[in-house]
Amino acid sequence: MATLTGITRSSVKIFSQPQLHPQPLLFFSKGFSAKVFVKGLSFSSTEKKIVEAFSEFGEVIEAKIVMDKARKRPKGYGFVTFAKKDAAEKACEGMNGKLLDGRAIYVRL
């Protein structure tokens, strides 16, 4: 092992790992946003239709339909992410059992 000349034990801190700063709080961190599970989606449902249906309860950040890779069609369930938890709770109460594209959907946190 090679030794470096001129480096003392006290100067080793110069080459050590930099101090990591704590991560800043993100808007989408736990407690600020909420994701709800939606089942019973029609195969003709699109993410755009889901956003339109759920946006009456609050700001929708994302709607995601889970796809069957083999058949290349929706599996019949998905997730909707709201900006605020209270909007997600209102959506669970308001949309549970409602019709979307001709099928009753079931929503839970």
Secondary structure, DSSP 4 states (H G I P E B T S, - for coil): ----TT--GGGGGGGSPPPPPPPPPPTTSBTTBEEEEEE---TT--HHHHHHHHGGGS-EEEEEEEEETTTTEEEEEEEEEESSHHHHHHHHHHHTT-EETTEE-EEE-
